[in-house]
């Protein structure tokens, strides 16, 4: 009887340990507040928990785990399992994906942004680049073309950009610099204070960020059609954590990405539909830049493409191949539509 009881207890303990082993809890590092930019992460967490029957959960932390510029470093040492970051915050750490931040690439909508981002993420050189940080690229955070919100007189001519202090990172910052502006790469969380204090005259953001970080609250005007480019912000997972997942949980995570992106696109579409109301409510002037002025801006900025390709090539990175991949993916995406 004692032997039987002992065996039963051991069997029960073993079952408990197996149950515990099946449970997976990930910490996710993002910043700011919950907004359109992070909705796919919340949807992903919802999907994996639902599909795993509650055995795979994610704790999403807004700034509690790391600063936004340090998320990639946190991933590299396994401080958390998943994180979001923007390429322009540390171009030297992720040079391959900065191809997606080149100005005037011609990406027209969020669906095209998803297509080109994921095509680039799948390239072996890009995976090796992020692999240096023990990071696996999971999905993009697609954003529309950036436009600038500013204080004072509206700037609707290229000449008006000369001396303009603008919050713009990555390739956008380089493009504005080409036309005489003075870019600064303060973080999104710092943009409001920078604008309010006069450190910058203008802020280049996508619509959700103008809302979330309240720059639109103090702006006098916003350009509706400048569209010089956007910023690329991947969601990555720690490679060891990904490899340690059970086959079932890994499959659930991978298959949930598409649903998370679909949710993001639908949610962001609703925000864009309400944008006109936001401008009217906040009494912000909508500025239409003449196409001839945009063409001048494009002509000045396009040499940055060749400069980027050469810089990457000099580093042993297949810059031309990555650049061509973006253009060919755009073409395929448009043909499929």
Secondary structure, DSSP 8 states (H G I E B T S, - for coil): -HHHHHHHHHHHHHHHHHHHHH-EEEEEEE-SSS-GGGHHHHHHHHHHHHHTTTSEEEEEEESSS--GGGHHHHHHTTSSSEEE--GGG-TTTSGGGGGGG-TT----SHHHHHHHHHHHHTSHHHHHHHHTTTEEEEE-------EEEESSS---SGGGGTT-EEE--HHHHHHHHHTT-EEE---HHHHHHHHHTTS-SEEEE-HHHHHHT-HHHH-SEEESS---------EEEEHHHHHHS-HHHHHHHHHHHHHHHHHHHHHHHHHHHHHHHHHHHTT-EEE---HHHHHHHHHHHTHHHHHHHHHHHHTT--HHHHHHHHHHHHHHHHHH-
